[in-house]
């Protein structure tokens, strides 16, 4: 049986992903489509993959989760069923599988297990500047940021989820939009309505349902993705 992901463009398409541009979006039909142009004037390319459950991209790496595997430009690795969330660091990534409650590190087309001791529903992951791993966790009606051993680092009192941890802060959904909170407690709000999903679009961009959110300091902005209403 063919892998659930169908590569519609082979090496040339993956090479396009690695070129400087905005990133790769996950469309509602489960296809992965490159975004080209500049922020505010984006065009979307043809599908490079189908059957994608969840995905994430950085400036150097794209990982696509299918029903039973993760694919990169260079390989395929079996993975637990369901979705995945990602944190990128150079040519490696942390990958968390919510259904299986497993954390792993992707490097060189391998998934190596990572130990952690965190209770509650994990909503996002990141590797901090000191190398430690941190988690955004739903505990009852509250959402906290916790360390690898479960110690609480911060709380997000208005967050209802989804959440995505950043290098310098956190982007989280409220009832009517998104809040980007820096580590120094300053905030920027994006009034884009209820957001259902957050994922790494590429580089300094996060896909928030039908929107692209630029999150690097001093350049924060929101852009409606091509084809969205």
One Martini backbone bead per residue (centre of mass of N, CA, C, O) as a GRO file, in nm:
protein
  229
    1UNK     BB    1   0.097   0.035   0.021
    2UNK     BB    2   0.069   0.347   0.007
    3UNK     BB    3   0.137   0.620   0.133
    4UNK     BB    4  -0.076   0.859   0.249
    5UNK     BB    5   0.124   1.030   0.119
    6UNK     BB    6   0.115   1.233  -0.181
    7UNK     BB    7   0.356   1.304  -0.408
    8UNK     BB    8   0.318   1.545  -0.665
    9UNK     BB    9   0.609   1.645  -0.602
   10UNK     BB   10   0.919   1.605  -0.595
   11UNK     BB   11   1.221   1.734  -0.554
   12UNK     BB   12   1.139   2.016  -0.661
   13UNK     BB   13   0.927   2.079  -0.445
   14UNK     BB   14   1.112   2.056  -0.195
   15UNK     BB   15   1.306   2.276  -0.290
   16UNK     BB   16   1.100   2.505  -0.271
   17UNK     BB   17   1.066   2.494   0.037
   18UNK     BB   18   1.377   2.587   0.089
   19UNK     BB   19   1.310   2.844  -0.014
   20UNK     BB   20   1.264   3.172   0.015
   21UNK     BB   21   0.965   3.194   0.200
   22UNK     BB   22   0.693   3.166   0.387
   23UNK     BB   23   0.567   2.860   0.320
   24UNK     BB   24   0.341   2.598   0.446
   25UNK     BB   25   0.014   2.502   0.398
   26UNK     BB   26  -0.287   2.378   0.544
   27UNK     BB   27  -0.548   2.257   0.403
   28UNK     BB   28  -0.878   2.148   0.433
   29UNK     BB   29  -0.802   1.880   0.239
   30UNK     BB   30  -0.496   1.785   0.331
   31UNK     BB   31  -0.309   1.982   0.186
   32UNK     BB   32   0.008   2.090   0.074
   33UNK     BB   33   0.097   2.449   0.035
   34UNK     BB   34   0.275   2.684  -0.106
   35UNK     BB   35   0.402   3.005  -0.009
   36UNK     BB   36   0.420   3.303  -0.195
   37UNK     BB   37   0.602   3.588  -0.165
   38UNK     BB   38   0.457   3.835   0.040
   39UNK     BB   39   0.339   3.991   0.286
   40UNK     BB   40   0.009   4.068   0.161
   41UNK     BB   41   0.129   3.899  -0.120
   42UNK     BB   42  -0.008   3.604  -0.173
   43UNK     BB   43   0.059   3.277  -0.303
   44UNK     BB   44  -0.064   2.958  -0.409
   45UNK     BB   45   0.022   2.648  -0.461
   46UNK     BB   46   0.037   2.345  -0.535
   47UNK     BB   47   0.015   2.037  -0.441
   48UNK     BB   48   0.266   1.833  -0.260
   49UNK     BB   49   0.045   1.706  -0.060
   50UNK     BB   50  -0.143   1.437   0.090
   51UNK     BB   51  -0.284   1.330   0.387
   52UNK     BB   52  -0.267   1.560   0.602
   53UNK     BB   53  -0.300   1.615   0.945
   54UNK     BB   54  -0.016   1.750   1.015
   55UNK     BB   55   0.209   2.045   1.045
   56UNK     BB   56   0.555   2.176   1.003
   57UNK     BB   57   0.762   2.480   0.970
   58UNK     BB   58   1.066   2.606   0.875
   59UNK     BB   59   1.340   2.735   0.714
   60UNK     BB   60   1.465   2.411   0.698
   61UNK     BB   61   1.187   2.249   0.781
   62UNK     BB   62   0.956   1.978   0.696
   63UNK     BB   63   0.666   1.830   0.860
   64UNK     BB   64   0.451   1.540   0.795
   65UNK     BB   65   0.144   1.418   0.911
   66UNK     BB   66  -0.001   1.119   0.908
   67UNK     BB   67  -0.166   0.848   1.012
   68UNK     BB   68   0.149   0.671   1.029
   69UNK     BB   69   0.348   0.926   0.967
   70UNK     BB   70   0.660   1.091   0.884
   71UNK     BB   71   0.754   1.357   0.660
   72UNK     BB   72   1.022   1.447   0.459
   73UNK     BB   73   1.248   1.526   0.214
   74UNK     BB   74   1.423   1.235   0.303
   75UNK     BB   75   1.179   1.086   0.473
   76UNK     BB   76   1.029   0.797   0.649
   77UNK     BB   77   0.831   0.759   0.957
   78UNK     BB   78   0.700   0.594   1.189
   79UNK     BB   79   0.383   0.668   1.364
   80UNK     BB   80   0.156   0.758   1.551
   81UNK     BB   81  -0.152   0.817   1.567
   82UNK     BB   82  -0.251   1.112   1.451
   83UNK     BB   83  -0.136   1.388   1.557
   84UNK     BB   84   0.102   1.673   1.560
   85UNK     BB   85   0.370   1.849   1.720
   86UNK     BB   86   0.608   2.132   1.684
   87UNK     BB   87   0.976   2.191   1.720
   88UNK     BB   88   1.232   2.400   1.595
   89UNK     BB   89   1.601   2.317   1.541
   90UNK     BB   90   1.708   2.352   1.269
   91UNK     BB   91   1.746   2.005   1.166
   92UNK     BB   92   1.548   1.976   1.408
   93UNK     BB   93   1.285   1.812   1.623
   94UNK     BB   94   1.005   1.832   1.807
   95UNK     BB   95   0.765   1.563   1.889
   96UNK     BB   96   0.411   1.543   1.950
   97UNK     BB   97   0.174   1.281   2.056
   98UNK     BB   98  -0.132   1.299   2.189
   99UNK     BB   99  -0.258   1.010   2.175
  100UNK     BB  100   0.023   0.872   2.294
  101UNK     BB  101   0.203   1.052   2.478
  102UNK     BB  102   0.458   1.139   2.289
  103UNK     BB  103   0.811   1.212   2.283
  104UNK     BB  104   1.031   1.348   2.024
  105UNK     BB  105   1.328   1.338   1.816
  106UNK     BB  106   1.414   1.486   1.514
  107UNK     BB  107   1.683   1.319   1.325
  108UNK     BB  108   1.782   1.189   1.046
  109UNK     BB  109   1.516   1.020   1.013
  110UNK     BB  110   1.448   1.019   1.332
  111UNK     BB  111   1.289   0.881   1.638
  112UNK     BB  112   1.360   0.994   1.961
  113UNK     BB  113   1.303   0.952   2.274
  114UNK     BB  114   1.144   1.162   2.533
  115UNK     BB  115   1.145   1.257   2.852
  116UNK     BB  116   0.855   1.310   3.073
  117UNK     BB  117   0.654   1.500   3.348
  118UNK     BB  118   0.328   1.554   3.240
  119UNK     BB  119   0.024   1.674   3.309
  120UNK     BB  120  -0.221   1.677   3.097
  121UNK     BB  121  -0.293   1.879   2.821
  122UNK     BB  122  -0.103   1.910   2.544
  123UNK     BB  123  -0.057   2.207   2.322
  124UNK     BB  124   0.263   2.265   2.351
  125UNK     BB  125   0.609   2.313   2.236
  126UNK     BB  126   0.954   2.373   2.366
  127UNK     BB  127   1.285   2.504   2.337
  128UNK     BB  128   1.481   2.656   2.532
  129UNK     BB  129   1.770   2.836   2.567
  130UNK     BB  130   1.873   2.610   2.794
  131UNK     BB  131   1.735   2.325   2.663
  132UNK     BB  132   1.471   2.307   2.773
  133UNK     BB  133   1.148   2.173   2.815
  134UNK     BB  134   0.828   2.301   2.716
  135UNK     BB  135   0.472   2.347   2.819
  136UNK     BB  136   0.144   2.355   2.715
  137UNK     BB  137  -0.123   2.323   2.966
  138UNK     BB  138  -0.418   2.160   3.044
  139UNK     BB  139  -0.587   2.238   3.366
  140UNK     BB  140  -0.879   2.213   3.322
  141UNK     BB  141  -0.949   2.565   3.286
  142UNK     BB  142  -0.640   2.583   3.260
  143UNK     BB  143  -0.332   2.744   3.138
  144UNK     BB  144   0.002   2.629   3.125
  145UNK     BB  145   0.349   2.662   3.190
  146UNK     BB  146   0.587   2.393   3.169
  147UNK     BB  147   0.811   2.179   3.260
  148UNK     BB  148   0.953   1.863   3.228
  149UNK     BB  149   0.856   1.807   3.549
  150UNK     BB  150   0.584   2.011   3.596
  151UNK     BB  151   0.668   2.291   3.650
  152UNK     BB  152   0.556   2.604   3.696
  153UNK     BB  153   0.597   2.915   3.505
  154UNK     BB  154   0.303   2.987   3.383
  155UNK     BB  155   0.005   3.172   3.306
  156UNK     BB  156  -0.320   3.167   3.102
  157UNK     BB  157  -0.613   3.309   3.188
  158UNK     BB  158  -0.749   3.365   2.876
  159UNK     BB  159  -0.706   3.093   2.773
  160UNK     BB  160  -0.860   2.825   2.544
  161UNK     BB  161  -0.753   2.763   2.281
  162UNK     BB  162  -0.507   2.746   2.123
  163UNK     BB  163  -0.139   2.689   2.140
  164UNK     BB  164   0.186   2.867   2.089
  165UNK     BB  165   0.515   2.846   2.127
  166UNK     BB  166   0.783   3.071   2.160
  167UNK     BB  167   1.081   3.211   2.197
  168UNK     BB  168   0.916   3.503   2.285
  169UNK     BB  169   0.654   3.343   2.400
  170UNK     BB  170   0.290   3.353   2.321
  171UNK     BB  171   0.020   3.201   2.134
  172UNK     BB  172  -0.334   3.269   2.194
  173UNK     BB  173  -0.661   3.179   2.244
  174UNK     BB  174  -0.967   3.328   2.246
  175UNK     BB  175  -1.298   3.406   2.193
  176UNK     BB  176  -1.194   3.657   1.958
  177UNK     BB  177  -0.882   3.552   1.927
  178UNK     BB  178  -0.549   3.679   1.965
  179UNK     BB  179  -0.250   3.640   2.173
  180UNK     BB  180   0.063   3.813   2.206
  181UNK     BB  181   0.301   3.709   2.450
  182UNK     BB  182   0.558   3.818   2.607
  183UNK     BB  183   0.798   3.770   2.850
  184UNK     BB  184   0.743   4.090   2.941
  185UNK     BB  185   0.402   4.109   2.908
  186UNK     BB  186   0.352   4.196   2.641
  187UNK     BB  187   0.081   4.284   2.401
  188UNK     BB  188  -0.094   4.137   2.115
  189UNK     BB  189  -0.385   4.179   1.915
  190UNK     BB  190  -0.611   3.955   1.724
  191UNK     BB  191  -0.908   4.022   1.534
  192UNK     BB  192  -1.023   3.690   1.406
  193UNK     BB  193  -1.162   3.524   1.587
  194UNK     BB  194  -1.211   3.200   1.599
  195UNK     BB  195  -0.962   2.962   1.677
  196UNK     BB  196  -0.867   2.618   1.603
  197UNK     BB  197  -0.564   2.654   1.485
  198UNK     BB  198  -0.202   2.590   1.534
  199UNK     BB  199   0.091   2.647   1.317
  200UNK     BB  200   0.382   2.603   1.145
  201UNK     BB  201   0.452   2.769   0.842
  202UNK     BB  202   0.726   2.948   0.865
  203UNK     BB  203   0.952   3.066   1.043
  204UNK     BB  204   0.763   3.364   1.148
  205UNK     BB  205   0.505   3.172   1.096
  206UNK     BB  206   0.154   3.131   1.169
  207UNK     BB  207  -0.114   2.915   1.154
  208UNK     BB  208  -0.459   3.052   1.180
  209UNK     BB  209  -0.622   2.884   1.006
  210UNK     BB  210  -0.689   3.150   0.770
  211UNK     BB  211  -0.413   3.258   0.895
  212UNK     BB  212  -0.129   3.474   0.906
  213UNK     BB  213   0.126   3.502   1.161
  214UNK     BB  214   0.348   3.738   1.260
  215UNK     BB  215   0.605   3.695   1.539
  216UNK     BB  216   0.825   3.887   1.509
  217UNK     BB  217   0.978   4.133   1.648
  218UNK     BB  218   0.836   4.430   1.496
  219UNK     BB  219   0.637   4.234   1.274
  220UNK     BB  220   0.356   4.220   1.357
  221UNK     BB  221   0.096   4.026   1.184
  222UNK     BB  222  -0.191   3.989   0.960
  223UNK     BB  223  -0.303   3.732   0.714
  224UNK     BB  224  -0.486   3.630   0.461
  225UNK     BB  225  -0.531   3.349   0.310
  226UNK     BB  226  -0.543   3.205   0.029
  227UNK     BB  227  -0.891   3.120  -0.027
  228UNK     BB  228  -1.010   3.282   0.191
  229UNK     BB  229  -1.305   3.438   0.372
   0.00000   0.00000   0.00000
